[in-house]
Amino acid sequence: TIHPLAGLGMNLGLLDAASLVDCIAVDGAKALTGNNEPALLVKQLRRYERWRKAEAQTVIAAMASLKNLFEGSHPIKKLIRGVGLKLTDKTPVVKHQIIERAMGIKGELPELARFVDPI
């Protein structure tokens, strides 16, 4: 589960679905058609499980850290928050990476979720 702090649960769910398609689209589809290849499907599903678990844990840890940092009014927390937000705002590269990650367009993306520049 993920805290609804940034509304990223839906993004993770959509990426999970697209990732599942990637994992079973070719080899997994053969196993699903009854060609007696259940081991192949299990292998694809394990790949999916490892992939998505790693991605989800990264987002969950980041959101838990942010939630913890923004809870309470301890002076040190307030200082860290203020400095951190100012540094992030003044560092376009970091800010852009955070935005792309939150939007689900950065990281190990499934084929269906990859952004294609129309130009």
Phi and psi restraints in degrees (range 20) as a CNS / XPLOR table:
assign (resid 1 and name C) (resid 2 and name N)
       (resid 2 and name CA) (resid 2 and name C) 1.0 -131.7 20.0 2
assign (resid 2 and name N) (resid 2 and name CA)
       (resid 2 and name C) (resid 3 and name N) 1.0 141.7 20.0 2
assign (resid 2 and name C) (resid 3 and name N)
       (resid 3 and name CA) (resid 3 and name C) 1.0 -64.5 20.0 2
assign (resid 3 and name N) (resid 3 and name CA)
       (resid 3 and name C) (resid 4 and name N) 1.0 138.6 20.0 2
assign (resid 3 and name C) (resid 4 and name N)
       (resid 4 and name CA) (resid 4 and name C) 1.0 -75.0 20.0 2
assign (resid 4 and name N) (resid 4 and name CA)
       (resid 4 and name C) (resid 5 and name N) 1.0 15.0 20.0 2
assign (resid 4 and name C) (resid 5 and name N)
       (resid 5 and name CA) (resid 5 and name C) 1.0 -46.9 20.0 2
assign (resid 5 and name N) (resid 5 and name CA)
       (resid 5 and name C) (resid 6 and name N) 1.0 -50.8 20.0 2
assign (resid 5 and name C) (resid 6 and name N)
       (resid 6 and name CA) (resid 6 and name C) 1.0 -111.4 20.0 2
assign (resid 6 and name N) (resid 6 and name CA)
       (resid 6 and name C) (resid 7 and name N) 1.0 6.7 20.0 2
assign (resid 6 and name C) (resid 7 and name N)
       (resid 7 and name CA) (resid 7 and name C) 1.0 66.9 20.0 2
assign (resid 7 and name N) (resid 7 and name CA)
       (resid 7 and name C) (resid 8 and name N) 1.0 32.2 20.0 2
assign (resid 7 and name C) (resid 8 and name N)
       (resid 8 and name CA) (resid 8 and name C) 1.0 -90.4 20.0 2
assign (resid 8 and name N) (resid 8 and name CA)
       (resid 8 and name C) (resid 9 and name N) 1.0 -7.2 20.0 2
assign (resid 8 and name C) (resid 9 and name N)
       (resid 9 and name CA) (resid 9 and name C) 1.0 -59.7 20.0 2
assign (resid 9 and name N) (resid 9 and name CA)
       (resid 9 and name C) (resid 10 and name N) 1.0 -41.0 20.0 2
assign (resid 9 and name C) (resid 10 and name N)
       (resid 10 and name CA) (resid 10 and name C) 1.0 -65.0 20.0 2
assign (resid 10 and name N) (resid 10 and name CA)
       (resid 10 and name C) (resid 11 and name N) 1.0 -43.4 20.0 2
assign (resid 10 and name C) (resid 11 and name N)
       (resid 11 and name CA) (resid 11 and name C) 1.0 -59.4 20.0 2
assign (resid 11 and name N) (resid 11 and name CA)
       (resid 11 and name C) (resid 12 and name N) 1.0 -44.6 20.0 2
assign (resid 11 and name C) (resid 12 and name N)
       (resid 12 and name CA) (resid 12 and name C) 1.0 -62.1 20.0 2
assign (resid 12 and name N) (resid 12 and name CA)
       (resid 12 and name C) (resid 13 and name N) 1.0 -41.5 20.0 2
assign (resid 12 and name C) (resid 13 and name N)
       (resid 13 and name CA) (resid 13 and name C) 1.0 -62.8 20.0 2
assign (resid 13 and name N) (resid 13 and name CA)
       (resid 13 and name C) (resid 14 and name N) 1.0 -42.7 20.0 2
assign (resid 13 and name C) (resid 14 and name N)
       (resid 14 and name CA) (resid 14 and name C) 1.0 -66.3 20.0 2
assign (resid 14 and name N) (resid 14 and name CA)
       (resid 14 and name C) (resid 15 and name N) 1.0 -40.3 20.0 2
assign (resid 14 and name C) (resid 15 and name N)
       (resid 15 and name CA) (resid 15 and name C) 1.0 -66.9 20.0 2
assign (resid 15 and name N) (resid 15 and name CA)
       (resid 15 and name C) (resid 16 and name N) 1.0 -33.9 20.0 2
assign (resid 15 and name C) (resid 16 and name N)
       (resid 16 and name CA) (resid 16 and name C) 1.0 -60.8 20.0 2
assign (resid 16 and name N) (resid 16 and name CA)
       (resid 16 and name C) (resid 17 and name N) 1.0 -46.4 20.0 2
assign (resid 16 and name C) (resid 17 and name N)
       (resid 17 and name CA) (resid 17 and name C) 1.0 -63.6 20.0 2
assign (resid 17 and name N) (resid 17 and name CA)
       (resid 17 and name C) (resid 18 and name N) 1.0 -45.4 20.0 2
assign (resid 17 and name C) (resid 18 and name N)
       (resid 18 and name CA) (resid 18 and name C) 1.0 -65.0 20.0 2
assign (resid 18 and name N) (resid 18 and name CA)
       (resid 18 and name C) (resid 19 and name N) 1.0 -35.8 20.0 2
assign (resid 18 and name C) (resid 19 and name N)
       (resid 19 and name CA) (resid 19 and name C) 1.0 -67.8 20.0 2
assign (resid 19 and name N) (resid 19 and name CA)
       (resid 19 and name C) (resid 20 and name N) 1.0 -38.6 20.0 2
assign (resid 19 and name C) (resid 20 and name N)
       (resid 20 and name CA) (resid 20 and name C) 1.0 -61.9 20.0 2
assign (resid 20 and name N) (resid 20 and name CA)
       (resid 20 and name C) (resid 21 and name N) 1.0 -41.1 20.0 2
assign (resid 20 and name C) (resid 21 and name N)
       (resid 21 and name CA) (resid 21 and name C) 1.0 -59.6 20.0 2
assign (resid 21 and name N) (resid 21 and name CA)
       (resid 21 and name C) (resid 22 and name N) 1.0 -45.8 20.0 2
assign (resid 21 and name C) (resid 22 and name N)
       (resid 22 and name CA) (resid 22 and name C) 1.0 -58.2 20.0 2
assign (resid 22 and name N) (resid 22 and name CA)
       (resid 22 and name C) (resid 23 and name N) 1.0 -42.2 20.0 2
assign (resid 22 and name C) (resid 23 and name N)
       (resid 23 and name CA) (resid 23 and name C) 1.0 -72.3 20.0 2
assign (resid 23 and name N) (resid 23 and name CA)
       (resid 23 and name C) (resid 24 and name N) 1.0 -31.8 20.0 2
assign (resid 23 and name C) (resid 24 and name N)
       (resid 24 and name CA) (resid 24 and name C) 1.0 -111.0 20.0 2
assign (resid 24 and name N) (resid 24 and name CA)
       (resid 24 and name C) (resid 25 and name N) 1.0 1.9 20.0 2
assign (resid 24 and name C) (resid 25 and name N)
       (resid 25 and name CA) (resid 25 and name C) 1.0 -58.7 20.0 2
assign (resid 25 and name N) (resid 25 and name CA)
       (resid 25 and name C) (resid 26 and name N) 1.0 -43.9 20.0 2
assign (resid 25 and name C) (resid 26 and name N)
       (resid 26 and name CA) (resid 26 and name C) 1.0 -103.8 20.0 2
assign (resid 26 and name N) (resid 26 and name CA)
       (resid 26 and name C) (resid 27 and name N) 1.0 -75.0 20.0 2
assign (resid 26 and name C) (resid 27 and name N)
       (resid 27 and name CA) (resid 27 and name C) 1.0 -66.8 20.0 2
assign (resid 27 and name N) (resid 27 and name CA)
       (resid 27 and name C) (resid 28 and name N) 1.0 -38.9 20.0 2
assign (resid 27 and name C) (resid 28 and name N)
       (resid 28 and name CA) (resid 28 and name C) 1.0 -66.2 20.0 2
assign (resid 28 and name N) (resid 28 and name CA)
       (resid 28 and name C) (resid 29 and name N) 1.0 -33.7 20.0 2
assign (resid 28 and name C) (resid 29 and name N)
       (resid 29 and name CA) (resid 29 and name C) 1.0 -63.5 20.0 2
assign (resid 29 and name N) (resid 29 and name CA)
       (resid 29 and name C) (resid 30 and name N) 1.0 -36.8 20.0 2
assign (resid 29 and name C) (resid 30 and name N)
       (resid 30 and name CA) (resid 30 and name C) 1.0 -60.7 20.0 2
assign (resid 30 and name N) (resid 30 and name CA)
       (resid 30 and name C) (resid 31 and name N) 1.0 -41.3 20.0 2
assign (resid 30 and name C) (resid 31 and name N)
       (resid 31 and name CA) (resid 31 and name C) 1.0 -68.0 20.0 2
assign (resid 31 and name N) (resid 31 and name CA)
       (resid 31 and name C) (resid 32 and name N) 1.0 -33.2 20.0 2
assign (resid 31 and name C) (resid 32 and name N)
       (resid 32 and name CA) (resid 32 and name C) 1.0 -75.6 20.0 2
assign (resid 32 and name N) (resid 32 and name CA)
       (resid 32 and name C) (resid 33 and name N) 1.0 -20.8 20.0 2
assign (resid 32 and name C) (resid 33 and name N)
       (resid 33 and name CA) (resid 33 and name C) 1.0 -82.4 20.0 2
assign (resid 33 and name N) (resid 33 and name CA)
       (resid 33 and name C) (resid 34 and name N) 1.0 3.5 20.0 2
assign (resid 33 and name C) (resid 34 and name N)
       (resid 34 and name CA) (resid 34 and name C) 1.0 88.5 20.0 2
assign (resid 34 and name N) (resid 34 and name CA)
       (resid 34 and name C) (resid 35 and name N) 1.0 20.7 20.0 2
assign (resid 34 and name C) (resid 35 and name N)
       (resid 35 and name CA) (resid 35 and name C) 1.0 -83.6 20.0 2
assign (resid 35 and name N) (resid 35 and name CA)
       (resid 35 and name C) (resid 36 and name N) 1.0 22.7 20.0 2
assign (resid 35 and name C) (resid 36 and name N)
       (resid 36 and name CA) (resid 36 and name C) 1.0 55.6 20.0 2
assign (resid 36 and name N) (resid 36 and name CA)
       (resid 36 and name C) (resid 37 and name N) 1.0 45.2 20.0 2
assign (resid 36 and name C) (resid 37 and name N)
       (resid 37 and name CA) (resid 37 and name C) 1.0 -124.7 20.0 2
assign (resid 37 and name N) (resid 37 and name CA)
       (resid 37 and name C) (resid 38 and name N) 1.0 51.9 20.0 2
assign (resid 37 and name C) (resid 38 and name N)
       (resid 38 and name CA) (resid 38 and name C) 1.0 -64.5 20.0 2
assign (resid 38 and name N) (resid 38 and name CA)
       (resid 38 and name C) (resid 39 and name N) 1.0 -29.9 20.0 2
assign (resid 38 and name C) (resid 39 and name N)
       (resid 39 and name CA) (resid 39 and name C) 1.0 -62.9 20.0 2
assign (resid 39 and name N) (resid 39 and name CA)
       (resid 39 and name C) (resid 40 and name N) 1.0 -34.7 20.0 2
assign (resid 39 and name C) (resid 40 and name N)
       (resid 40 and name CA) (resid 40 and name C) 1.0 -65.7 20.0 2
assign (resid 40 and name N) (resid 40 and name CA)
       (resid 40 and name C) (resid 41 and name N) 1.0 -42.5 20.0 2
assign (resid 40 and name C) (resid 41 and name N)
       (resid 41 and name CA) (resid 41 and name C) 1.0 -64.4 20.0 2
assign (resid 41 and name N) (resid 41 and name CA)
       (resid 41 and name C) (resid 42 and name N) 1.0 -42.7 20.0 2
assign (resid 41 and name C) (resid 42 and name N)
       (resid 42 and name CA) (resid 42 and name C) 1.0 -60.7 20.0 2
assign (resid 42 and name N) (resid 42 and name CA)
       (resid 42 and name C) (resid 43 and name N) 1.0 -41.5 20.0 2
assign (resid 42 and name C) (resid 43 and name N)
       (resid 43 and name CA) (resid 43 and name C) 1.0 -61.3 20.0 2
assign (resid 43 and name N) (resid 43 and name CA)
       (resid 43 and name C) (resid 44 and name N) 1.0 -44.0 20.0 2
assign (resid 43 and name C) (resid 44 and name N)
       (resid 44 and name CA) (resid 44 and name C) 1.0 -66.1 20.0 2
assign (resid 44 and name N) (resid 44 and name CA)
       (resid 44 and name C) (resid 45 and name N) 1.0 -40.0 20.0 2
assign (resid 44 and name C) (resid 45 and name N)
       (resid 45 and name CA) (resid 45 and name C) 1.0 -68.8 20.0 2
assign (resid 45 and name N) (resid 45 and name CA)
       (resid 45 and name C) (resid 46 and name N) 1.0 -34.6 20.0 2
assign (resid 45 and name C) (resid 46 and name N)
       (resid 46 and name CA) (resid 46 and name C) 1.0 -65.3 20.0 2
assign (resid 46 and name N) (resid 46 and name CA)
       (resid 46 and name C) (resid 47 and name N) 1.0 -40.0 20.0 2
assign (resid 46 and name C) (resid 47 and name N)
       (resid 47 and name CA) (resid 47 and name C) 1.0 -60.1 20.0 2
assign (resid 47 and name N) (resid 47 and name CA)
       (resid 47 and name C) (resid 48 and name N) 1.0 -44.9 20.0 2
assign (resid 47 and name C) (resid 48 and name N)
       (resid 48 and name CA) (resid 48 and name C) 1.0 -60.1 20.0 2
assign (resid 48 and name N) (resid 48 and name CA)
       (resid 48 and name C) (resid 49 and name N) 1.0 -47.0 20.0 2
assign (resid 48 and name C) (resid 49 and name N)
       (resid 49 and name CA) (resid 49 and name C) 1.0 -60.1 20.0 2
assign (resid 49 and name N) (resid 49 and name CA)
       (resid 49 and name C) (resid 50 and name N) 1.0 -46.8 20.0 2
assign (resid 49 and name C) (resid 50 and name N)
       (resid 50 and name CA) (resid 50 and name C) 1.0 -64.1 20.0 2
assign (resid 50 and name N) (resid 50 and name CA)
       (resid 50 and name C) (resid 51 and name N) 1.0 -43.9 20.0 2
assign (resid 50 and name C) (resid 51 and name N)
       (resid 51 and name CA) (resid 51 and name C) 1.0 -60.3 20.0 2
assign (resid 51 and name N) (resid 51 and name CA)
       (resid 51 and name C) (resid 52 and name N) 1.0 -54.4 20.0 2
assign (resid 51 and name C) (resid 52 and name N)
       (resid 52 and name CA) (resid 52 and name C) 1.0 -72.5 20.0 2
assign (resid 52 and name N) (resid 52 and name CA)
       (resid 52 and name C) (resid 53 and name N) 1.0 -32.8 20.0 2
assign (resid 52 and name C) (resid 53 and name N)
       (resid 53 and name CA) (resid 53 and name C) 1.0 -63.7 20.0 2
assign (resid 53 and name N) (resid 53 and name CA)
       (resid 53 and name C) (resid 54 and name N) 1.0 -42.7 20.0 2
assign (resid 53 and name C) (resid 54 and name N)
       (resid 54 and name CA) (resid 54 and name C) 1.0 -63.4 20.0 2
assign (resid 54 and name N) (resid 54 and name CA)
       (resid 54 and name C) (resid 55 and name N) 1.0 -44.7 20.0 2
assign (resid 54 and name C) (resid 55 and name N)
       (resid 55 and name CA) (resid 55 and name C) 1.0 -63.8 20.0 2
assign (resid 55 and name N) (resid 55 and name CA)
       (resid 55 and name C) (resid 56 and name N) 1.0 -45.8 20.0 2
assign (resid 55 and name C) (resid 56 and name N)
       (resid 56 and name CA) (resid 56 and name C) 1.0 -64.3 20.0 2
assign (resid 56 and name N) (resid 56 and name CA)
       (resid 56 and name C) (resid 57 and name N) 1.0 -41.4 20.0 2
assign (resid 56 and name C) (resid 57 and name N)
       (resid 57 and name CA) (resid 57 and name C) 1.0 -63.0 20.0 2
assign (resid 57 and name N) (resid 57 and name CA)
       (resid 57 and name C) (resid 58 and name N) 1.0 -35.9 20.0 2
assign (resid 57 and name C) (resid 58 and name N)
       (resid 58 and name CA) (resid 58 and name C) 1.0 -62.6 20.0 2
assign (resid 58 and name N) (resid 58 and name CA)
       (resid 58 and name C) (resid 59 and name N) 1.0 -48.1 20.0 2
assign (resid 58 and name C) (resid 59 and name N)
       (resid 59 and name CA) (resid 59 and name C) 1.0 -67.2 20.0 2
assign (resid 59 and name N) (resid 59 and name CA)
       (resid 59 and name C) (resid 60 and name N) 1.0 -42.7 20.0 2
assign (resid 59 and name C) (resid 60 and name N)
       (resid 60 and name CA) (resid 60 and name C) 1.0 -62.1 20.0 2
assign (resid 60 and name N) (resid 60 and name CA)
       (resid 60 and name C) (resid 61 and name N) 1.0 -43.5 20.0 2
assign (resid 60 and name C) (resid 61 and name N)
       (resid 61 and name CA) (resid 61 and name C) 1.0 -63.9 20.0 2
assign (resid 61 and name N) (resid 61 and name CA)
       (resid 61 and name C) (resid 62 and name N) 1.0 -42.2 20.0 2
assign (resid 61 and name C) (resid 62 and name N)
       (resid 62 and name CA) (resid 62 and name C) 1.0 -63.2 20.0 2
assign (resid 62 and name N) (resid 62 and name CA)
       (resid 62 and name C) (resid 63 and name N) 1.0 -44.8 20.0 2
assign (resid 62 and name C) (resid 63 and name N)
       (resid 63 and name CA) (resid 63 and name C) 1.0 -67.5 20.0 2
assign (resid 63 and name N) (resid 63 and name CA)
       (resid 63 and name C) (resid 64 and name N) 1.0 -38.1 20.0 2
assign (resid 63 and name C) (resid 64 and name N)
       (resid 64 and name CA) (resid 64 and name C) 1.0 -64.8 20.0 2
assign (resid 64 and name N) (resid 64 and name CA)
       (resid 64 and name C) (resid 65 and name N) 1.0 -39.8 20.0 2
assign (resid 64 and name C) (resid 65 and name N)
       (resid 65 and name CA) (resid 65 and name C) 1.0 -64.3 20.0 2
assign (resid 65 and name N) (resid 65 and name CA)
       (resid 65 and name C) (resid 66 and name N) 1.0 -44.4 20.0 2
assign (resid 65 and name C) (resid 66 and name N)
       (resid 66 and name CA) (resid 66 and name C) 1.0 -63.8 20.0 2
assign (resid 66 and name N) (resid 66 and name CA)
       (resid 66 and name C) (resid 67 and name N) 1.0 -42.7 20.0 2
assign (resid 66 and name C) (resid 67 and name N)
       (resid 67 and name CA) (resid 67 and name C) 1.0 -59.5 20.0 2
assign (resid 67 and name N) (resid 67 and name CA)
       (resid 67 and name C) (resid 68 and name N) 1.0 -46.4 20.0 2
assign (resid 67 and name C) (resid 68 and name N)
       (resid 68 and name CA) (resid 68 and name C) 1.0 -62.3 20.0 2
assign (resid 68 and name N) (resid 68 and name CA)
       (resid 68 and name C) (resid 69 and name N) 1.0 -42.5 20.0 2
assign (resid 68 and name C) (resid 69 and name N)
       (resid 69 and name CA) (resid 69 and name C) 1.0 -64.9 20.0 2
assign (resid 69 and name N) (resid 69 and name CA)
       (resid 69 and name C) (resid 70 and name N) 1.0 -36.1 20.0 2
assign (resid 69 and name C) (resid 70 and name N)
       (resid 70 and name CA) (resid 70 and name C) 1.0 -91.0 20.0 2
assign (resid 70 and name N) (resid 70 and name CA)
       (resid 70 and name C) (resid 71 and name N) 1.0 -0.4 20.0 2
assign (resid 70 and name C) (resid 71 and name N)
       (resid 71 and name CA) (resid 71 and name C) 1.0 -84.2 20.0 2
assign (resid 71 and name N) (resid 71 and name CA)
       (resid 71 and name C) (resid 72 and name N) 1.0 138.4 20.0 2
assign (resid 71 and name C) (resid 72 and name N)
       (resid 72 and name CA) (resid 72 and name C) 1.0 82.1 20.0 2
assign (resid 72 and name N) (resid 72 and name CA)
       (resid 72 and name C) (resid 73 and name N) 1.0 175.7 20.0 2
assign (resid 72 and name C) (resid 73 and name N)
       (resid 73 and name CA) (resid 73 and name C) 1.0 -127.8 20.0 2
assign (resid 73 and name N) (resid 73 and name CA)
       (resid 73 and name C) (resid 74 and name N) 1.0 30.2 20.0 2
assign (resid 73 and name C) (resid 74 and name N)
       (resid 74 and name CA) (resid 74 and name C) 1.0 -60.9 20.0 2
assign (resid 74 and name N) (resid 74 and name CA)
       (resid 74 and name C) (resid 75 and name N) 1.0 134.9 20.0 2
assign (resid 74 and name C) (resid 75 and name N)
       (resid 75 and name CA) (resid 75 and name C) 1.0 -57.3 20.0 2
assign (resid 75 and name N) (resid 75 and name CA)
       (resid 75 and name C) (resid 76 and name N) 1.0 -36.6 20.0 2
assign (resid 75 and name C) (resid 76 and name N)
       (resid 76 and name CA) (resid 76 and name C) 1.0 -69.7 20.0 2
assign (resid 76 and name N) (resid 76 and name CA)
       (resid 76 and name C) (resid 77 and name N) 1.0 -41.2 20.0 2
assign (resid 76 and name C) (resid 77 and name N)
       (resid 77 and name CA) (resid 77 and name C) 1.0 -61.6 20.0 2
assign (resid 77 and name N) (resid 77 and name CA)
       (resid 77 and name C) (resid 78 and name N) 1.0 -41.9 20.0 2
assign (resid 77 and name C) (resid 78 and name N)
       (resid 78 and name CA) (resid 78 and name C) 1.0 -63.0 20.0 2
assign (resid 78 and name N) (resid 78 and name CA)
       (resid 78 and name C) (resid 79 and name N) 1.0 -39.6 20.0 2
assign (resid 78 and name C) (resid 79 and name N)
       (resid 79 and name CA) (resid 79 and name C) 1.0 -65.3 20.0 2
assign (resid 79 and name N) (resid 79 and name CA)
       (resid 79 and name C) (resid 80 and name N) 1.0 -47.2 20.0 2
assign (resid 79 and name C) (resid 80 and name N)
       (resid 80 and name CA) (resid 80 and name C) 1.0 -60.9 20.0 2
assign (resid 80 and name N) (resid 80 and name CA)
       (resid 80 and name C) (resid 81 and name N) 1.0 -43.9 20.0 2
assign (resid 80 and name C) (resid 81 and name N)
       (resid 81 and name CA) (resid 81 and name C) 1.0 -59.4 20.0 2
assign (resid 81 and name N) (resid 81 and name CA)
       (resid 81 and name C) (resid 82 and name N) 1.0 -50.1 20.0 2
assign (resid 81 and name C) (resid 82 and name N)
       (resid 82 and name CA) (resid 82 and name C) 1.0 -61.0 20.0 2
assign (resid 82 and name N) (resid 82 and name CA)
       (resid 82 and name C) (resid 83 and name N) 1.0 -49.0 20.0 2
assign (resid 82 and name C) (resid 83 and name N)
       (resid 83 and name CA) (resid 83 and name C) 1.0 -64.3 20.0 2
assign (resid 83 and name N) (resid 83 and name CA)
       (resid 83 and name C) (resid 84 and name N) 1.0 -43.9 20.0 2
assign (resid 83 and name C) (resid 84 and name N)
       (resid 84 and name CA) (resid 84 and name C) 1.0 -61.2 20.0 2
assign (resid 84 and name N) (resid 84 and name CA)
       (resid 84 and name C) (resid 85 and name N) 1.0 -44.4 20.0 2
assign (resid 84 and name C) (resid 85 and name N)
       (resid 85 and name CA) (resid 85 and name C) 1.0 -66.3 20.0 2
assign (resid 85 and name N) (resid 85 and name CA)
       (resid 85 and name C) (resid 86 and name N) 1.0 -41.4 20.0 2
assign (resid 85 and name C) (resid 86 and name N)
       (resid 86 and name CA) (resid 86 and name C) 1.0 -64.5 20.0 2
assign (resid 86 and name N) (resid 86 and name CA)
       (resid 86 and name C) (resid 87 and name N) 1.0 -44.5 20.0 2
assign (resid 86 and name C) (resid 87 and name N)
       (resid 87 and name CA) (resid 87 and name C) 1.0 -62.4 20.0 2
assign (resid 87 and name N) (resid 87 and name CA)
       (resid 87 and name C) (resid 88 and name N) 1.0 -42.8 20.0 2
assign (resid 87 and name C) (resid 88 and name N)
       (resid 88 and name CA) (resid 88 and name C) 1.0 -62.8 20.0 2
assign (resid 88 and name N) (resid 88 and name CA)
       (resid 88 and name C) (resid 89 and name N) 1.0 -42.9 20.0 2
assign (resid 88 and name C) (resid 89 and name N)
       (resid 89 and name CA) (resid 89 and name C) 1.0 -65.5 20.0 2
assign (resid 89 and name N) (resid 89 and name CA)
       (resid 89 and name C) (resid 90 and name N) 1.0 -35.0 20.0 2
assign (resid 89 and name C) (resid 90 and name N)
       (resid 90 and name CA) (resid 90 and name C) 1.0 -87.6 20.0 2
assign (resid 90 and name N) (resid 90 and name CA)
       (resid 90 and name C) (resid 91 and name N) 1.0 -3.5 20.0 2
assign (resid 90 and name C) (resid 91 and name N)
       (resid 91 and name CA) (resid 91 and name C) 1.0 -115.7 20.0 2
assign (resid 91 and name N) (resid 91 and name CA)
       (resid 91 and name C) (resid 92 and name N) 1.0 89.9 20.0 2
assign (resid 91 and name C) (resid 92 and name N)
       (resid 92 and name CA) (resid 92 and name C) 1.0 -56.3 20.0 2
assign (resid 92 and name N) (resid 92 and name CA)
       (resid 92 and name C) (resid 93 and name N) 1.0 -35.0 20.0 2
assign (resid 92 and name C) (resid 93 and name N)
       (resid 93 and name CA) (resid 93 and name C) 1.0 -64.5 20.0 2
assign (resid 93 and name N) (resid 93 and name CA)
       (resid 93 and name C) (resid 94 and name N) 1.0 -46.9 20.0 2
assign (resid 93 and name C) (resid 94 and name N)
       (resid 94 and name CA) (resid 94 and name C) 1.0 -65.7 20.0 2
assign (resid 94 and name N) (resid 94 and name CA)
       (resid 94 and name C) (resid 95 and name N) 1.0 -45.6 20.0 2
assign (resid 94 and name C) (resid 95 and name N)
       (resid 95 and name CA) (resid 95 and name C) 1.0 -58.6 20.0 2
assign (resid 95 and name N) (resid 95 and name CA)
       (resid 95 and name C) (resid 96 and name N) 1.0 -44.7 20.0 2
assign (resid 95 and name C) (resid 96 and name N)
       (resid 96 and name CA) (resid 96 and name C) 1.0 -64.7 20.0 2
assign (resid 96 and name N) (resid 96 and name CA)
       (resid 96 and name C) (resid 97 and name N) 1.0 -40.7 20.0 2
assign (resid 96 and name C) (resid 97 and name N)
       (resid 97 and name CA) (resid 97 and name C) 1.0 -64.9 20.0 2
assign (resid 97 and name N) (resid 97 and name CA)
       (resid 97 and name C) (resid 98 and name N) 1.0 -40.2 20.0 2
assign (resid 97 and name C) (resid 98 and name N)
       (resid 98 and name CA) (resid 98 and name C) 1.0 -63.5 20.0 2
assign (resid 98 and name N) (resid 98 and name CA)
       (resid 98 and name C) (resid 99 and name N) 1.0 -43.8 20.0 2
assign (resid 98 and name C) (resid 99 and name N)
       (resid 99 and name CA) (resid 99 and name C) 1.0 -62.9 20.0 2
assign (resid 99 and name N) (resid 99 and name CA)
       (resid 99 and name C) (resid 100 and name N) 1.0 -46.6 20.0 2
assign (resid 99 and name C) (resid 100 and name N)
       (resid 100 and name CA) (resid 100 and name C) 1.0 -62.0 20.0 2
assign (resid 100 and name N) (resid 100 and name CA)
       (resid 100 and name C) (resid 101 and name N) 1.0 -40.6 20.0 2
assign (resid 100 and name C) (resid 101 and name N)
       (resid 101 and name CA) (resid 101 and name C) 1.0 -64.8 20.0 2
assign (resid 101 and name N) (resid 101 and name CA)
       (resid 101 and name C) (resid 102 and name N) 1.0 -44.1 20.0 2
assign (resid 101 and name C) (resid 102 and name N)
       (resid 102 and name CA) (resid 102 and name C) 1.0 -64.9 20.0 2
assign (resid 102 and name N) (resid 102 and name CA)
       (resid 102 and name C) (resid 103 and name N) 1.0 -34.2 20.0 2
assign (resid 102 and name C) (resid 103 and name N)
       (resid 103 and name CA) (resid 103 and name C) 1.0 -76.8 20.0 2
assign (resid 103 and name N) (resid 103 and name CA)
       (resid 103 and name C) (resid 104 and name N) 1.0 -12.7 20.0 2
assign (resid 103 and name C) (resid 104 and name N)
       (resid 104 and name CA) (resid 104 and name C) 1.0 80.3 20.0 2
assign (resid 104 and name N) (resid 104 and name CA)
       (resid 104 and name C) (resid 105 and name N) 1.0 26.8 20.0 2
assign (resid 104 and name C) (resid 105 and name N)
       (resid 105 and name CA) (resid 105 and name C) 1.0 -114.9 20.0 2
assign (resid 105 and name N) (resid 105 and name CA)
       (resid 105 and name C) (resid 106 and name N) 1.0 12.1 20.0 2
assign (resid 105 and name C) (resid 106 and name N)
       (resid 106 and name CA) (resid 106 and name C) 1.0 -135.1 20.0 2
assign (resid 106 and name N) (resid 106 and name CA)
       (resid 106 and name C) (resid 107 and name N) 1.0 147.6 20.0 2
assign (resid 106 and name C) (resid 107 and name N)
       (resid 107 and name CA) (resid 107 and name C) 1.0 112.3 20.0 2
assign (resid 107 and name N) (resid 107 and name CA)
       (resid 107 and name C) (resid 108 and name N) 1.0 -166.3 20.0 2
assign (resid 107 and name C) (resid 108 and name N)
       (resid 108 and name CA) (resid 108 and name C) 1.0 -81.9 20.0 2
assign (resid 108 and name N) (resid 108 and name CA)
       (resid 108 and name C) (resid 109 and name N) 1.0 94.9 20.0 2
assign (resid 108 and name C) (resid 109 and name N)
       (resid 109 and name CA) (resid 109 and name C) 1.0 -97.5 20.0 2
assign (resid 109 and name N) (resid 109 and name CA)
       (resid 109 and name C) (resid 110 and name N) 1.0 145.1 20.0 2
assign (resid 109 and name C) (resid 110 and name N)
       (resid 110 and name CA) (resid 110 and name C) 1.0 -70.7 20.0 2
assign (resid 110 and name N) (resid 110 and name CA)
       (resid 110 and name C) (resid 111 and name N) 1.0 160.0 20.0 2
assign (resid 110 and name C) (resid 111 and name N)
       (resid 111 and name CA) (resid 111 and name C) 1.0 -53.7 20.0 2
assign (resid 111 and name N) (resid 111 and name CA)
       (resid 111 and name C) (resid 112 and name N) 1.0 -42.6 20.0 2
assign (resid 111 and name C) (resid 112 and name N)
       (resid 112 and name CA) (resid 112 and name C) 1.0 -65.9 20.0 2
assign (resid 112 and name N) (resid 112 and name CA)
       (resid 112 and name C) (resid 113 and name N) 1.0 -19.4 20.0 2
assign (resid 112 and name C) (resid 113 and name N)
       (resid 113 and name CA) (resid 113 and name C) 1.0 -103.5 20.0 2
assign (resid 113 and name N) (resid 113 and name CA)
       (resid 113 and name C) (resid 114 and name N) 1.0 1.0 20.0 2
assign (resid 113 and name C) (resid 114 and name N)
       (resid 114 and name CA) (resid 114 and name C) 1.0 -77.1 20.0 2
assign (resid 114 and name N) (resid 114 and name CA)
       (resid 114 and name C) (resid 115 and name N) 1.0 132.7 20.0 2
assign (resid 114 and name C) (resid 115 and name N)
       (resid 115 and name CA) (resid 115 and name C) 1.0 -76.5 20.0 2
assign (resid 115 and name N) (resid 115 and name CA)
       (resid 115 and name C) (resid 116 and name N) 1.0 129.7 20.0 2
assign (resid 115 and name C) (resid 116 and name N)
       (resid 116 and name CA) (resid 116 and name C) 1.0 -112.2 20.0 2
assign (resid 116 and name N) (resid 116 and name CA)
       (resid 116 and name C) (resid 117 and name N) 1.0 119.9 20.0 2
assign (resid 116 and name C) (resid 117 and name N)
       (resid 117 and name CA) (resid 117 and name C) 1.0 -71.5 20.0 2
assign (resid 117 and name N) (resid 117 and name CA)
       (resid 117 and name C) (resid 118 and name N) 1.0 121.5 20.0 2
assign (resid 117 and name C) (resid 118 and name N)
       (resid 118 and name CA) (resid 118 and name C) 1.0 -70.2 20.0 2
assign (resid 118 and name N) (resid 118 and name CA)
       (resid 118 and name C) (resid 119 and name N) 1.0 -10.0 20.0 2
